[in-house]
Amino acid sequence: MLSPAKATHRAALAVVVLTFILNLMSRMGETFAVFLLPIEAEFEWNRATLSTVYGLYMGAHGVSGILIGALVDRVGPRLVYTLGLLLYSTAFFLAQFANAPWHLFLTTGVLAGIAMTSIGMTTATVLLTGWYRGDLEHWRPIAISVTYSGLGAGVILWVPIAHILIENFGWRTAYLWLSISTLCLAAIVYLLPWNRFCSPLLARTGSTQTSPPLKRLGILTVTAQPTFWPLFAVLFLTAIAIFSIAPQLVAYLVAMGFGKGTATIAYSVNGMMALFGITATGWLVSRFGSRRAATVTYMMTIAGLVALSLLIYSPQLVLLSIAILVGGLSQGSRGPIVSTLVSRLYPATTLGLVHGAVTMGIGLGGMIGAALSGLLVDLTGGYGGSFTVAVIAAGLACSLFWSVKELRNG
């Protein structure tokens, strides 16, 4: 029979596996990168219009963060996770009937963005923090990073599946199959033994944090904390850097002369590299601190962006491989850094609300980055402007870890 300590450790590990799998599901919305070209070919919409779909997806992801975070604090993860999967199923089911831009704005844009937030890191951070405290607190950065790596794994899984479905059945039927899949997953998730998974959340009576006693107060109190806006700015600028390129990546590689299959594989491998990079970030943070870990990842992001931009002048497979390797290893790595800082700086009773509010930075930055990128492509006929914006945003985000005290000492 296991001792209470070993039983707790085993249960905490099971929660990491669970949140990893659910994070993997949250990335189904990223499949729009491979839906973009067939939809563009059918309707002949301009790139700015299609980029707006992804922009709304990211915007809804961010704006809904506060509501989803507060909902997790109030009703717990079970209902929020199930709600997210049902929203994904509804979004994909309705998207198959799209005949006008606003149809996709509403479905794979707004509804999918809210779904991603519901089954993403806002909910997972609340669940993980409940388990990884006390004797297990020193494992929290690694636990959060492993869970975050599910985002990269989701790209590896869902993007190739969507590509295969589109190639064999067309984009409308592909959306139907994604809808059926998420509906089945919602039923499975709802039936899991959530009383066991959520036992630390049900048992907690207070916080052991040394941060200000926020208790259950509103968003104005949260945003008044000196640590909030630097964390928000990091995610906002990083999202601009990443999503100025990410939704256009497949189309960009095709425009550079690579085949659709190669472009899709590159997009998926980028996600696979993120899987390893995000996991390693937790170790880097626990060993060297947030500032050094963040600086390394931003240098890699900028190097990857520069290498991708050089494909304009030399579209070689070797250069593409280097860009995907370096950039992919850094993609998503700032998320676990910020989540770890949030879990340390704020009490457990408002953790969902705080994380959801900070996550607005990802959504708003992603919305601006995606929309601006599409506009620049339409105005200039090329991708140079998008890469310039991405590199500048990444550099500014990195500078915050050196100039802001709360981030520098985190």
Protein Blocks (a to p, Z undefined) as FASTA:
>chain_A
ZZfklmmmmmmmmmmmmmmmmmmmmmmmmmmmmmmmmmmmmnopafklmmmmmmmmmmmm
mmmmmmmmmmmmmnojmlmmmmmmmmmmmmmmmmmmgcbfklmmmmmmmmmmmmmmmmmm
klmmmmmmmmmgcjlmmmmmmmmmmmmmmmmmmmmmmmmmmmmmmmmnojklmmmmmmmm
mmmmmmmmmmpcfklmmmmmmmpgbdfbfbdcfkjadfklmmmpmklmmmmmmmmmmmmm
mmmmmmmmmmmmmmnopafklmmmmmmmmmmmmmmmmmmmmmmmmmnojklmmmmmmmmm
mmmmmmmmmmmmmccfklmmmmmmmmmmmgoklmmmmmmmmmmmpcfklmmmmmmmmmmm
mmmmmmmmmmmmmmmmmmnopaklmmmmmmmmmmmmmmmmmmpmklmmZZ
